[in-house]
Amino acid sequence: MNKVLLVGRLTKDTEIKTTPSGTDVTRFTVAVDRVKGQGEKDTDFIQCVAFNKTAQTINKYIHKGDQIIVEGNIKTGSYEDKD
């Protein structure tokens, strides 16, 4: 099972883009604080993507600095350069 729940703040305002097939997409980054040790905090910056109605709702109602809860799954990617 691949499920994640993030609670953090939006790092900048979102922007909707539409794919050639007509799908609305928004990409955004969520700053998530975590406790490192004795009262020390560290912040992870998690890149997220939302589609269609979810993308439209985020773009309309959530702005830079607002707290957001994101539920979804994690996908990682990798690539090999030509060298």
ZALUMBA-517393 format. One line per field, with one value per residue (C-alpha): residue in one letter; x, y, z. Coordinates in steps of 0.2 Angstrom, whole numbers, plus 2048, in hexadecimal, padded with zeros to 3 digits. Layout:
# ZALUMBA-517393
residu = c(a/...)
c1 = c(X/...)
c2 = c(Y/...)
c3 = c(Z/...)
//
This chain:
# ZALUMBA-517393
residu = c(m/n/k/v/l/l/v/g/r/l/t/k/d/t/e/i/k/t/t/p/s/g/t/d/v/t/r/f/t/v/a/v/d/r/v/k/g/q/g/e/k/d/t/d/f/i/q/c/v/a/f/n/k/t/a/q/t/i/n/k/y/i/h/k/g/d/q/i/i/v/e/g/n/i/k/t/g/s/y/e/d/k/d)
c1 = c(800/807/7FE/804/7FD/806/802/80C/80B/80B/81B/814/804/7FF/7FC/7F0/7F7/7ED/7F4/7F1/7E3/7DA/7DF/7E2/7F2/7FA/80B/80F/81B/816/822/821/829/830/838/84B/850/84D/842/84B/841/845/83B/838/832/826/822/810/804/7F1/7E6/7D5/7C8/7D5/7E1/7D4/7CF/7E1/7E4/7D4/7D4/7E6/7F4/806/808/7F7/7F7/7F2/7EF/7F4/7EF/7F5/803/816/81E/830/839/84B/854/865/86E/876/888)
c2 = c(800/811/81F/82F/83D/84E/85D/86D/87E/882/88A/895/898/88B/88C/882/87B/871/862/860/853/85F/85A/867/865/86F/86C/872/870/86D/872/865/867/858/857/852/851/85A/868/86A/86B/867/86B/85F/867/85A/85C/858/858/858/856/85C/861/85F/86A/877/877/879/887/891/88F/88B/899/89B/898/88F/87F/870/85E/853/840/836/82A/82C/82A/82B/82E/82C/82F/82B/838/835/834)
c3 = c(800/7FB/805/80C/816/817/821/81D/815/802/7FD/7EF/7E6/7D9/7C7/7BC/7AC/7A0/796/783/788/793/7A4/7B1/7BB/7C9/7D1/7E2/7F0/802/811/81E/82F/839/84A/848/85B/86B/864/854/844/832/823/814/804/7FB/7E9/7E5/7D6/7D5/7C6/7C0/7CE/7DB/7D2/7CF/7E1/7E7/7DB/7E0/7F3/7F9/7F8/7FE/810/813/81C/811/814/805/804/7F6/7F1/7EE/7DD/7DB/7CB/7C4/7B4/7AD/7A4/793/79A)
//
